[in-house]
Amino acid sequence: MQNRPDPAELTRARQARTVGIVLAATMVLWLGGQWLGGQMGWDTRYVFLFDLAAIAGFIWALVVTYQIWRGRQG
C-alpha cells in the first residue's frame, strides 16, 4: 500500500525549500554586491542598498521559518 504524504506537510516542505533558496540567493547576491561595490568604487550609500535588501531577505526567511515551525506545532 502506498502512503501519500499529508498535503499540509507537502506545503511546509515547499515553503522550507523556498526559504533555503532565498537564504542562499540573498547571501550570494549580498556578497557579490559588496565585492562589486568595492571593485567599482561605489559610494557607500549605494552599497548600503545591498545591505538593506539582504536584511529584508533574511527577515522574510525568519518570518516564514517561524510560520513553518508554528504550523508543525498544531
Order of alpha helices (4+ residues) and beta strands (2+ residues): alpha-alpha
